[in-house]
Amino acid sequence: MMALKLAIILLILAGLIFRTKETLGLLLVLGGWHLLLHYPLAAGIPIGILVLIGIYKAMTKPA
């Protein structure tokens, strides 16, 4: 089990070095998923705010 944890940590570090934006995005998605599973209300509020911001930006975008 310790070897698996070490491998995951090393993969995350390598991802942060070589593909920073993609790795951070993946970590944010996984963290949001974990938060949503354990605290649905606490996760739903920021997700709802982000969705509203996205809709607002899409609707105010000049044609």
GROMACS elastic network, one bead per residue, 0.5 to 0.9 nm:
[ bonds ]
;  ai    aj funct       b0    kb
    1     4     6  0.51917   500
    1     5     6  0.64695   500
    1     6     6  0.87444   500
    2     5     6  0.51608   500
    2     6     6  0.61813   500
    2     7     6  0.85865   500
    3     6     6  0.50580   500
    3     7     6  0.60915   500
    3     8     6  0.86456   500
    4     7     6  0.50658   500
    4     8     6  0.62289   500
    4     9     6  0.86543   500
    5     8     6  0.51579   500
    5     9     6  0.62113   500
    5    10     6  0.86299   500
    6     9     6  0.51220   500
    6    10     6  0.61344   500
    6    11     6  0.85790   500
    7    10     6  0.51249   500
    7    11     6  0.61236   500
    7    12     6  0.86232   500
    8    11     6  0.50855   500
    8    12     6  0.61982   500
    8    13     6  0.86395   500
    9    12     6  0.51356   500
    9    13     6  0.62113   500
    9    14     6  0.86211   500
   10    13     6  0.50362   500
   10    14     6  0.60712   500
   10    15     6  0.84528   500
   11    14     6  0.50649   500
   11    15     6  0.60082   500
   11    16     6  0.85339   500
   12    16     6  0.61220   500
   12    17     6  0.86483   500
   12    23     6  0.71861   500
   12    27     6  0.88714   500
   13    16     6  0.50511   500
   13    17     6  0.62782   500
   13    18     6  0.87609   500
   14    17     6  0.51050   500
   14    18     6  0.61697   500
   14    19     6  0.80177   500
   15    18     6  0.53085   500
   15    19     6  0.51579   500
   15    20     6  0.62396   500
   15    22     6  0.79230   500
   15    23     6  0.56235   500
   15    24     6  0.86952   500
   16    19     6  0.56435   500
   16    21     6  0.77861   500
   16    22     6  0.83009   500
   16    23     6  0.58430   500
   16    24     6  0.72931   500
   17    20     6  0.60567   500
   18    23     6  0.89624   500
   19    22     6  0.56845   500
   19    23     6  0.61170   500
   19    24     6  0.86231   500
   20    23     6  0.52521   500
   20    24     6  0.60727   500
   20    25     6  0.84927   500
   21    24     6  0.52327   500
   21    25     6  0.60549   500
   21    26     6  0.85650   500
   22    25     6  0.50686   500
   22    26     6  0.61259   500
   22    27     6  0.86160   500
   23    26     6  0.50546   500
   23    27     6  0.61268   500
   23    28     6  0.85500   500
   24    27     6  0.50465   500
   24    28     6  0.60868   500
   24    29     6  0.85779   500
   25    28     6  0.50983   500
   25    29     6  0.61856   500
   25    30     6  0.86255   500
   26    29     6  0.51067   500
   26    30     6  0.61330   500
   26    31     6  0.84425   500
   27    30     6  0.51312   500
   27    31     6  0.59220   500
   27    32     6  0.84136   500
   28    31     6  0.50219   500
   28    32     6  0.59686   500
   28    33     6  0.84649   500
   29    32     6  0.50726   500
   29    33     6  0.61035   500
   29    34     6  0.86235   500
   30    33     6  0.50042   500
   30    34     6  0.61778   500
   30    35     6  0.85706   500
   31    34     6  0.50809   500
   31    35     6  0.61194   500
   31    36     6  0.85026   500
   32    36     6  0.59827   500
   32    37     6  0.85829   500
   32    43     6  0.69794   500
   32    47     6  0.85823   500
   33    36     6  0.50199   500
   33    37     6  0.62313   500
   33    38     6  0.87806   500
   33    43     6  0.85250   500
   34    37     6  0.52144   500
   34    38     6  0.63742   500
   34    39     6  0.83494   500
   35    38     6  0.53338   500
   35    39     6  0.55065   500
   35    40     6  0.70112   500
   35    42     6  0.76438   500
   35    43     6  0.57932   500
   36    39     6  0.53571   500
   36    41     6  0.77067   500
   36    42     6  0.75576   500
   36    43     6  0.50492   500
   36    44     6  0.70189   500
   37    40     6  0.60961   500
   37    43     6  0.85771   500
   38    42     6  0.89985   500
   38    43     6  0.87500   500
   39    42     6  0.53796   500
   39    43     6  0.61268   500
   39    44     6  0.84380   500
   40    43     6  0.52255   500
   40    44     6  0.58016   500
   40    45     6  0.87540   500
   41    45     6  0.64568   500
   42    45     6  0.59473   500
   42    46     6  0.75112   500
   43    46     6  0.59111   500
   43    47     6  0.63247   500
   43    48     6  0.86338   500
   44    47     6  0.51212   500
   44    48     6  0.58833   500
   44    49     6  0.85401   500
   45    48     6  0.51237   500
   45    49     6  0.62452   500
   45    50     6  0.87269   500
   46    50     6  0.61732   500
   46    51     6  0.85912   500
   47    50     6  0.51174   500
   47    51     6  0.61979   500
   47    52     6  0.86471   500
   48    51     6  0.50596   500
   48    52     6  0.61713   500
   48    53     6  0.86249   500
   49    52     6  0.50990   500
   49    53     6  0.61868   500
   49    54     6  0.86179   500
   50    53     6  0.50775   500
   50    54     6  0.61725   500
   50    55     6  0.86589   500
   51    54     6  0.50549   500
   51    55     6  0.62067   500
   51    56     6  0.85777   500
   52    55     6  0.50885   500
   52    56     6  0.60704   500
   52    57     6  0.85851   500
   53    56     6  0.50370   500
   53    57     6  0.61303   500
   53    58     6  0.85486   500
   54    57     6  0.51755   500
   54    58     6  0.61225   500
   54    59     6  0.86024   500
   55    58     6  0.50862   500
   55    59     6  0.61091   500
   55    60     6  0.86085   500
   56    59     6  0.52093   500
   56    60     6  0.61294   500
   56    61     6  0.85122   500
   57    60     6  0.52867   500
   57    61     6  0.60057   500
   58    61     6  0.53909   500
   58    62     6  0.89240   500
   59    62     6  0.83044   500
   60    63     6  0.88859   500
